[in-house]
Amino acid sequence: MTRKRYLTDDGIAFFRSVISDENVIIPDENNADYAKDETEDLFFQPEIVLKPATTDEVSKILAYCNDNKIPVTPRGAGTGLAGGSLAVNGGVSLSLERMNAIINIDESNLQVTVEPGVITEVLQDAVKDKGLFYPPDPSSKGTCFIGGNIANNSGGPKAVKYGVVKDYVLNLEVVLANGDVIWTGANVLKNSTGYNLTQLLVGSEGTLGIVTKAVLRLIPHPAYNLVMLVPFNNMERACEAVSAIFMGGITPSGLEFMERDAIDWAVDYLGDVTIPIEDNIEAHLLIEVDGNDMDVLYKDCEKINSIVEQFGCGEILFADGSDQKDELWKLRRNVAHAVKSRSIYKEEDTVVPRAELPKLIRGVKEIGNKYGFKSVCYGHAGDGNLHINIVKGDLDDETWKNELPKGIKEIFELVVSLKGTISGEHGIGCVQQEYMHIAFSKIQLDLMRNVKKVFDPNGILNPGKIFDRNYTKY
């Protein structure tokens, strides 16, 4: 079955009249740049790729597509893990890569105004030069775009102390499906004026509008940090230690969980990182504290040390310099790449209240044994966000295709039973739609669909995402 074609000569001519020829791309089978992201092995070729440079160009493109009912899939850097930027119904892939300006850093009000194509780490470095801090810190920060972070309400390791993207978005310039341009709020820290359209757009995965500018909140950059790697001979006990650290009055700036295979595979993948690991170790916690008083941080680490000792930890590695700190974080940030290099895999982005992590990790392993699959788990333990990487390994295609979804369904049912949900930061995109009924009732899903209809009555914005899987893979 082939997908409907939307592209016409008139349409191509119109798009070329709006943006220059070199920014209008008709991809072929040899050009996969806009047909893939970092999600498994999905491949959806758009009919046309458009690369606007201004809000006005985005407005004209959307108005035309809305009038002609052409699907539009917004795309950032293509680092997503749920297929959110893939043109599953063909039509237009709207790449925002040229809209990459840091427009203004307002030091007096601790705010920054940016376009959606700014790379997250570029923004962080720019504000750090002025002593400021933008904390949302996804593992792909060196390549991912701010627009994609907003679309998925991204988090990362710093979320445990500082929160996620939604906590830093003050105001958004958005192009609606019909081409109208609005600002969603105001550049203020408090706002009790009508419905909160800003927060509605954050995490909406490009299904309600296209963000063309964002005003983000900043905070002063902490002066110091300390990092420690804590080994455990039992992964459930490692998870139990997470909640105990917070109960002890400590709020780390990072608290990451890595089971044994995750850290071993990352070490092998990187090749230039050496971490001594004893044979009986099942998991590690990577813990960071930060602040402006080094004496306080040392006391925090001493207290953490006394807490984790109660849960059977091994010898703790204290990073003694910036190089070793960077090496440990490099290890954590490359776990996903290490898993991907080993095997075909599926990554589930579960999140539960952090005290429920021991039950979640135990349940995941039991479900894996039941259905015969291997999982490699790691993630942001401090906020209960566990990434479950299910590796194909030696599983036959039939089991992978037909039995694995049953196991994933049971994992999500377990997560919801623990008062969690099925995605913490990756979004739903096109890979988790079939499980949405586990997390939401029909009433809740209908409310969301009706919100979508108000913003996008013709259904052109990122169709086939979040709700109804109405496309054909080819």
C-alpha positions as CSV (number, residue, x, y, z in Angstrom):
1,M,0.0,0.0,0.0
2,T,1.4,3.4,-1.1
3,R,0.7,6.6,0.8
4,K,-1.3,9.4,-0.7
5,R,0.8,12.0,-2.7
6,Y,0.2,15.6,-1.9
7,L,3.0,17.3,-3.9
8,T,2.0,19.1,-7.1
9,D,4.0,21.3,-9.5
10,D,2.0,24.3,-8.4
11,G,2.9,23.5,-4.8
12,I,6.6,23.2,-5.5
13,A,6.5,26.5,-7.4
14,F,4.7,28.2,-4.5
15,F,7.2,26.9,-1.9
16,R,10.1,28.1,-4.2
17,S,8.5,31.5,-4.3
18,V,8.6,31.7,-0.5
19,I,12.1,30.3,0.1
20,S,15.1,30.1,-2.1
21,D,15.5,27.0,-4.4
22,E,18.4,25.6,-2.4
23,N,16.1,25.3,0.6
24,V,13.5,23.3,-1.2
25,I,14.6,19.7,-1.4
26,I,12.8,16.8,-3.2
27,P,14.4,13.8,-1.6
28,D,15.0,10.5,-3.4
29,E,15.9,7.0,-2.2
30,N,19.5,8.0,-1.9
31,N,18.7,10.8,0.5
32,A,17.7,9.6,3.9
33,D,18.7,12.7,5.8
34,Y,15.1,13.7,6.6
35,A,13.5,10.2,6.6
36,K,15.1,8.9,9.8
37,D,15.8,10.0,13.4
38,E,17.3,8.0,16.3
39,T,14.2,5.8,16.7
40,E,14.9,2.1,16.0
41,D,14.9,1.4,12.3
42,L,12.0,3.6,11.2
43,F,12.1,5.2,7.7
44,F,9.5,7.6,6.3
45,Q,10.5,9.7,3.3
46,P,8.8,13.1,3.1
47,E,7.7,14.3,-0.4
48,I,9.4,17.6,0.1
49,V,11.8,19.2,2.6
50,L,11.4,22.9,3.3
51,K,13.9,25.0,5.3
52,P,12.5,28.4,6.1
53,A,14.5,31.1,7.8
54,T,11.9,33.4,9.2
55,T,8.5,33.3,11.0
56,D,6.9,34.9,8.0
57,E,8.1,32.1,5.7
58,V,6.8,29.5,8.2
59,S,3.5,31.3,8.2
60,K,3.1,31.4,4.4
61,I,4.1,27.7,4.2
62,L,1.5,26.6,6.8
63,A,-1.3,28.8,5.3
64,Y,-0.7,27.1,1.9
65,C,-0.6,23.6,3.4
66,N,-3.7,24.2,5.5
67,D,-5.6,25.5,2.5
68,N,-4.5,22.4,0.4
69,K,-4.7,19.9,3.3
70,I,-1.0,19.0,3.0
71,P,0.6,17.3,6.1
72,V,3.4,19.2,7.7
73,T,5.9,17.5,10.0
74,P,8.1,19.9,11.9
75,R,11.7,18.7,12.3
76,G,14.6,19.7,14.5
77,A,17.9,17.9,14.7
78,G,16.4,14.4,14.2
79,T,17.7,13.2,17.6
80,G,14.3,12.0,18.8
81,L,13.6,8.5,20.1
82,A,9.8,8.3,19.4
83,G,9.6,9.1,15.7
84,G,8.1,12.5,16.4
85,S,9.9,14.2,13.5
86,L,9.2,11.6,10.9
87,A,6.8,12.4,8.0
88,V,4.7,9.3,8.5
89,N,2.0,10.6,6.1
90,G,4.4,12.1,3.5
91,G,3.8,15.7,2.6
92,V,6.2,18.4,4.0
93,S,9.1,18.0,6.3
94,L,9.5,21.4,7.8
95,S,13.1,21.7,8.9
96,L,13.8,24.5,11.3
97,E,17.6,24.1,11.1
98,R,18.1,27.6,9.6
99,M,16.2,29.3,12.4
100,N,19.2,29.1,14.7
101,A,19.8,32.5,16.2
102,I,20.2,33.4,19.9
103,I,18.3,36.7,19.6
104,N,18.9,38.3,22.9
105,I,20.4,37.4,26.3
106,D,18.7,39.6,28.8
107,E,21.1,39.6,31.8
108,S,19.0,42.0,33.9
109,N,15.9,39.8,33.8
110,L,17.7,36.4,33.5
111,Q,16.0,35.6,30.2
112,V,17.1,34.5,26.7
113,T,15.2,34.7,23.5
114,V,16.1,32.0,20.9
115,E,14.9,30.5,17.6
116,P,14.0,26.8,17.6
117,G,17.1,25.6,15.6
118,V,19.6,26.6,18.3
119,I,21.6,23.6,19.6
120,T,21.0,23.1,23.3
121,E,24.7,23.0,24.2
122,V,25.4,26.1,22.1
123,L,22.8,28.0,24.2
124,Q,24.2,26.6,27.4
125,D,27.7,27.7,26.6
126,A,26.5,31.2,25.4
127,V,24.7,32.0,28.7
128,K,27.5,30.3,30.8
129,D,29.9,32.9,29.4
130,K,27.8,35.5,31.2
131,G,27.6,33.5,34.4
132,L,24.1,32.1,33.7
133,F,22.6,28.7,33.5
134,Y,20.0,26.9,31.3
135,P,19.7,23.6,33.1
136,P,17.7,21.3,30.8
137,D,20.4,18.9,29.7
138,P,19.4,16.0,27.4
139,S,22.1,13.4,26.6
140,S,22.0,14.7,23.0
141,K,22.6,18.3,24.0
142,G,25.5,18.6,21.6
143,T,23.2,18.1,18.6
144,C,19.6,18.5,19.6
145,F,17.6,21.7,19.1
146,I,15.8,23.9,21.6
147,G,12.6,23.5,19.4
148,G,12.7,19.7,19.7
149,N,13.4,20.0,23.4
150,I,10.2,22.2,23.8
151,A,8.2,19.8,21.6
152,N,9.0,16.9,23.9
153,N,9.4,18.7,27.2
154,S,12.9,17.3,27.5
155,G,14.6,16.7,30.8
156,G,18.0,15.0,31.2
157,P,20.2,14.5,34.3
158,K,19.8,18.0,35.8
159,A,16.0,17.7,36.0
160,V,16.2,16.1,39.4
161,K,17.2,19.4,40.9
162,Y,16.4,22.0,38.4
163,G,13.3,20.7,36.5
164,V,12.5,20.1,32.9
165,V,12.0,22.4,29.8
166,K,8.5,23.4,30.9
167,D,10.0,25.0,34.0
168,Y,12.1,27.4,31.9
169,V,9.7,28.4,29.0
170,L,8.1,31.8,29.7
171,N,6.7,32.7,26.3
172,L,6.5,31.2,22.8
173,E,6.0,32.7,19.3
174,V,3.9,30.1,17.5
175,V,2.6,29.8,14.0
176,L,-0.8,28.1,14.0
177,A,-2.0,25.6,11.4
178,N,-3.7,28.4,9.3
179,G,-0.6,30.6,9.3
180,D,-1.6,32.9,12.1
181,V,1.2,34.0,14.4
182,I,0.6,34.4,18.1
183,W,2.6,34.8,21.3
184,T,1.3,32.4,23.9
185,G,2.0,34.4,27.1
186,A,4.2,37.1,28.6
187,N,7.9,37.4,29.5
188,V,7.1,37.2,33.2
189,L,7.7,34.7,36.0
190,K,4.1,34.8,37.2
191,N,1.0,34.7,35.0
192,S,-2.6,34.0,36.1
193,T,-4.2,35.5,33.0
194,G,-6.4,33.0,31.2
195,Y,-5.5,29.5,30.0
196,N,-1.8,28.7,30.0
197,L,-1.3,28.3,26.3
198,T,2.5,28.3,26.7
199,Q,2.5,25.1,28.8
200,L,-0.1,23.5,26.5
201,L,2.4,23.9,23.6
202,V,5.3,22.6,25.6
203,G,5.3,18.8,25.1
204,S,2.7,18.8,22.3
205,E,5.2,17.3,19.8
206,G,4.4,19.8,17.0
207,T,0.8,18.8,16.8
208,L,-0.7,22.2,17.8
209,G,1.6,24.8,16.3
210,I,5.2,25.5,15.1
211,V,7.4,27.3,17.6
212,T,9.4,30.0,15.9
213,K,10.8,31.8,19.0
214,A,11.1,31.0,22.7
215,V,11.7,33.2,25.7
216,L,13.5,31.0,28.3
217,R,14.2,31.6,32.0
218,L,17.8,31.5,33.2
219,I,19.4,31.2,36.6
220,P,22.9,32.0,38.0
221,H,25.4,29.3,37.1
222,P,26.6,27.3,40.2
223,A,30.3,27.8,40.9
224,Y,31.2,24.2,41.9
225,N,30.3,20.6,41.5
226,L,31.4,17.2,42.9
227,V,30.8,13.8,41.2
228,M,30.9,10.3,42.6
229,L,30.3,6.9,41.1
230,V,28.8,4.4,43.5
231,P,28.8,0.7,42.8
232,F,26.2,-1.8,44.2
233,N,26.2,-5.6,44.2
234,N,22.4,-5.5,43.9
235,M,20.5,-3.3,41.5
236,E,17.3,-3.2,43.6
237,R,19.3,-2.0,46.5
238,A,20.9,0.7,44.3
239,C,17.3,1.9,43.5
240,E,16.4,1.8,47.1
241,A,19.3,4.1,47.9
242,V,18.0,6.8,45.5
243,S,14.9,7.6,47.7
244,A,17.0,7.4,50.9
245,I,19.3,10.1,49.6
246,F,16.4,12.6,49.3
247,M,15.0,11.5,52.6
248,G,18.4,12.3,54.1
249,G,17.9,16.0,53.0
250,I,20.1,16.0,49.9
251,T,19.0,17.1,46.5
252,P,21.7,16.2,44.0
253,S,22.1,18.0,40.7
254,G,22.3,14.6,39.0
255,L,21.5,11.1,40.1
256,E,21.8,8.5,37.4
257,F,21.3,4.8,37.5
258,M,23.3,2.4,35.2
259,E,23.0,-1.4,35.4
260,R,26.2,-3.4,34.9
261,D,25.7,-4.0,31.1
262,A,25.0,-0.3,30.5
263,I,28.3,0.8,32.0
264,D,30.3,-2.2,30.5
265,W,28.9,-1.6,27.0
266,A,29.6,2.2,27.3
267,V,33.2,1.5,28.3
268,D,33.7,-0.9,25.4
269,Y,32.0,1.6,23.0
270,L,34.1,4.6,24.0
271,G,37.4,2.7,24.2
272,D,39.2,5.5,25.9
273,V,37.4,5.3,29.3
274,T,38.7,3.0,32.0
275,I,36.5,2.3,35.1
276,P,37.5,-0.6,37.4
277,I,34.4,-2.7,38.2
278,E,34.5,-5.7,40.5
279,D,32.8,-8.9,39.3
280,N,30.0,-8.9,41.8
281,I,28.7,-5.3,40.9
282,E,25.2,-5.2,39.4
283,A,24.6,-1.4,39.1
284,H,26.1,2.0,39.6
285,L,24.7,5.4,40.8
286,L,26.3,8.4,39.3
287,I,25.8,11.3,41.7
288,E,26.5,15.0,41.3
289,V,26.0,17.8,43.7
290,D,26.5,21.5,42.8
291,G,26.4,24.9,44.5
292,N,28.4,27.9,45.4
293,D,30.1,26.7,48.7
294,M,32.5,23.8,48.3
295,D,32.5,23.1,52.1
296,V,28.7,22.5,51.9
297,L,29.2,20.2,48.9
298,Y,31.8,18.1,50.7
299,K,29.4,17.7,53.6
300,D,26.7,16.6,51.2
301,C,29.0,14.0,49.7
302,E,29.9,12.8,53.2
303,K,26.2,12.4,54.0
304,I,25.5,10.6,50.7
305,N,28.4,8.3,51.5
306,S,27.0,7.4,54.9
307,I,23.5,6.8,53.3
308,V,24.6,4.5,50.4
309,E,26.8,2.4,52.7
310,Q,23.6,1.2,54.3
311,F,22.5,-0.3,50.9
312,G,25.6,-2.5,50.3
313,C,27.6,-0.2,48.1
314,G,31.2,-1.0,47.1
315,E,34.2,1.4,47.0
316,I,33.1,4.8,45.9
317,L,34.9,6.6,43.1
318,F,35.2,10.4,43.8
319,A,36.1,12.3,40.6
320,D,39.1,14.4,41.6
321,G,39.2,16.8,38.8
322,S,37.3,18.2,35.8
323,D,38.7,15.6,33.4
324,Q,37.5,12.7,35.5
325,K,34.1,14.3,36.0
326,D,33.8,14.8,32.3
327,E,34.9,11.2,31.7
328,L,32.1,9.9,34.0
329,W,29.4,12.0,32.4
330,K,30.7,11.1,29.0
331,L,30.3,7.4,30.0
332,R,26.7,8.0,31.0
333,R,25.8,10.1,28.0
334,N,27.0,7.4,25.6
335,V,25.1,4.4,27.0
336,A,22.3,4.8,24.4
337,H,24.9,4.8,21.6
338,A,26.6,1.8,23.1
339,V,23.4,-0.2,23.2
340,K,22.5,0.9,19.7
341,S,25.9,-0.3,18.4
342,R,25.3,-3.8,19.9
343,S,22.0,-4.7,18.5
344,I,18.6,-3.7,17.1
345,Y,16.8,-2.4,20.1
346,K,13.6,-0.7,21.4
347,E,13.9,1.9,24.1
348,E,11.1,2.5,26.5
349,D,11.1,5.8,28.5
350,T,9.2,4.9,31.7
351,V,8.8,7.1,34.7
352,V,7.5,6.2,38.2
353,P,7.7,7.9,41.7
354,R,11.3,7.4,42.6
355,A,10.5,5.2,45.7
356,E,8.9,2.7,43.3
357,L,12.1,2.2,41.2
358,P,13.0,-1.1,43.0
359,K,9.6,-2.5,42.1
360,L,10.0,-1.3,38.5
361,I,13.4,-2.7,37.9
362,R,12.4,-6.0,39.4
363,G,9.3,-6.2,37.3
364,V,11.1,-5.4,34.1
365,K,13.6,-8.2,34.6
366,E,10.7,-10.6,35.5
367,I,8.8,-9.7,32.4
368,G,12.0,-10.1,30.3
369,N,12.4,-13.6,31.7
370,K,8.8,-14.4,30.9
371,Y,9.1,-13.3,27.2
372,G,12.7,-14.2,26.6
373,F,14.2,-10.8,26.0
374,K,17.2,-9.0,27.5
375,S,17.0,-5.5,28.8
376,V,19.7,-3.0,29.6
377,C,18.4,-0.3,32.0
378,Y,19.7,3.1,32.9
379,G,18.3,6.6,33.4
380,H,17.5,9.5,35.6
381,A,16.9,7.7,38.9
382,G,16.6,10.9,40.9
383,D,13.3,11.7,39.2
384,G,12.2,8.1,38.6
385,N,12.8,8.1,34.9
386,L,14.1,4.6,33.8
387,H,15.2,4.0,30.2
388,I,14.5,0.3,29.4
389,N,16.5,-0.8,26.3
390,I,15.2,-4.1,25.0
391,V,17.8,-5.6,22.7
392,K,17.0,-8.1,20.0
393,G,20.2,-10.0,20.2
394,D,19.5,-13.6,19.2
395,L,15.7,-13.3,19.3
396,D,14.1,-14.5,16.1
397,D,12.0,-12.1,14.0
398,E,8.8,-13.8,14.8
399,T,9.3,-13.4,18.6
400,W,10.6,-9.8,18.2
401,K,7.5,-8.8,16.1
402,N,4.7,-10.7,17.9
403,E,5.8,-11.5,21.4
404,L,7.8,-8.5,22.4
405,P,4.8,-6.1,22.2
406,K,3.1,-8.2,24.8
407,G,6.0,-7.8,27.1
408,I,6.2,-4.0,26.5
409,K,2.4,-3.8,27.2
410,E,3.0,-5.6,30.6
411,I,5.9,-3.2,31.4
412,F,3.6,-0.2,30.8
413,E,0.8,-1.7,32.8
414,L,3.3,-2.2,35.7
415,V,4.5,1.4,35.3
416,V,0.9,2.8,35.5
417,S,0.1,0.5,38.5
418,L,3.0,2.2,40.3
419,K,1.4,5.6,39.6
420,G,3.8,6.3,36.8
421,T,3.4,6.8,33.0
422,I,4.7,5.6,29.7
423,S,7.0,8.4,28.7
424,G,9.1,10.8,30.9
425,E,10.9,12.8,28.3
426,H,11.0,11.2,24.8
427,G,7.3,11.8,23.9
428,I,4.8,9.5,22.3
429,G,5.5,10.2,18.6
430,C,4.5,7.3,16.4
431,V,5.9,4.4,18.4
432,Q,3.9,4.5,21.7
433,Q,0.5,5.3,20.3
434,E,-0.9,1.8,20.7
435,Y,-0.2,2.0,24.5
436,M,-1.8,5.4,25.2
437,H,-5.0,3.7,26.4
438,I,-3.0,2.2,29.3
439,A,-2.1,5.6,30.6
440,F,-5.3,7.4,29.8
441,S,-9.0,6.8,29.7
442,K,-11.2,7.3,26.6
443,I,-12.5,10.6,28.2
444,Q,-8.9,11.9,28.6
445,L,-7.9,10.9,25.1
446,D,-11.0,12.5,23.6
447,L,-10.3,15.7,25.5
448,M,-6.8,15.8,23.9
449,R,-8.2,15.0,20.5
450,N,-10.6,17.9,20.8
451,V,-7.9,20.3,21.8
452,K,-6.0,19.2,18.7
453,K,-9.1,19.9,16.5
454,V,-9.4,23.5,17.9
455,F,-5.8,24.3,17.0
456,D,-5.6,22.2,13.8
457,P,-9.1,21.5,12.4
458,N,-7.7,20.1,9.1
459,G,-5.3,17.8,10.9
460,I,-2.2,18.9,9.0
461,L,0.2,19.4,11.9
462,N,2.3,16.3,12.5
463,P,-0.5,13.8,11.7
464,G,-0.1,10.2,12.8
465,K,1.5,11.2,16.1
466,I,0.4,10.8,19.8
467,F,-3.1,9.5,19.0
468,D,-4.2,7.5,16.0
469,R,-1.7,5.4,14.0
470,N,-3.1,6.0,10.5
471,Y,-0.1,5.6,8.3
472,T,1.7,2.9,6.3
473,K,5.4,2.1,6.8
474,Y,7.3,1.6,3.6
